[in-house]
């Protein structure tokens, strides 16, 4: 299943109770919706991790002592910024609910015959 985000929208930072029927409506199946949300949240988390690692790599120095690492205010600010960001699952759900997430089912070359004929 391929998943693409169209645009960024405002995302709640706290968990929101949602009706399962509304989440299942776009796909017709709650399990498919959950898989789509899982895959998109995983994409977002991996992208954020890669971005954070790249930014923190600039501060890495083999000669640093533990005290120097804890005192680096720029590094601490970058880490705090990412901690304040909405969680990837909330971003994925917001994209899904707003219709900003596009997905498609992979087509099987050999469809499975359920009847066994």
Secondary structure as UniProt FT lines:
FT   STRAND          2..5
FT   HELIX           20..25
FT   TURN            26..28
FT   HELIX           30..57
FT   TURN            58..59
FT   TURN            62..63
FT   HELIX           66..71
FT   HELIX           73..84
FT   HELIX           88..98
FT   STRAND          101..104
FT   TURN            114..115
//
